[in-house]
């Protein structure tokens, strides 16, 4: 990105029900932040599966310096249990956060990302939630310099993440 | 409505039936051609049992082709699961070509002898050494990650891959099954060695699928569920490829060995 994006001022709830201040809790870590929902049929499961595979391939010192944060854009259906179970199926270290959609939309606007859009389901099917498909990588300094769109492959992540850690140290 | 299955990256799988018109037309065309060939030759010299076996082989070939290319295996293999893609390869590129060649009576191949140029071309193309290289080059190329990721997202590209599998398979089996051109030097022992070599050969795509630390195909790596762990699926695909080919080749070895023994037992003993 031409202009780095600062980490938004966002306080949400984790899957244990504790308050989670995104800036404070991820300070000094390389943080991959993604906004999605567990009923997502396409983008979210692919991103999470890819990142889970990436995590297993990283050197322990890189892995320990990183956090993957999944912010639910569908807090009604993504209960803490559901969120924990869904993320845990990908990787036990992935963190799930939930909160009011208004607060999430404000954070998305701060990061110049499109807001949450609810598309009602047809013929009794579940609603579809529009959400940004990119993963933002915030360096240790709290600035996002890279936005990873849908389609980034595991090998690219494995190549980039150690570099991002080094860059933002 | 689509005519052939193809990869649709980023599209979620659903169990809604999709017609694949091209697959049906291909099956109808193959059946029509087969019936037409049978109607033009006299195969009454073959035993009733053999004729029935040939028709059963053709039916099984059509079933394998239809089941592996039509919905749901066609779209699943084209877009979501490398392991299903490999099952399709075994059906389209290995099993069905053998069955299609076996389905024709020997009389169906006799007219080829009337065309010297064609016989010469077939003699070169289906020579065991050429067939070995052509089959393995086609197999390696059609499983090369860049080729798969380039061709699979279009219906034409996906069709080209399937057609290449089928042609490669026909060339591979031709010297073992088809009596034209005659190859008196290609003894049963040579045929068994030909199959065994292909069963045990470690091909580059297999090695990449099994030993690569990351998924090698973008379309399967970025496929939504039912795909889950692309690397596990890829390793399963490698295992399916290796074990599937080995079993089919082993079945071929058994048939050749049995025919060889029958031939030897029928031969009059020399004094």
Interface residues (C-beta under 8 A of the other chain):
Chain A: X41 X42 X43 X45 X46 X49 X50 X52 X53 X57 X150 X151 X153 X154 X155 X158
Chain B: X9 X10 X11 X12 X213 X214 X215 X218 X221 X222 X223 X224 X225 X227 X228 X229 X230 X231
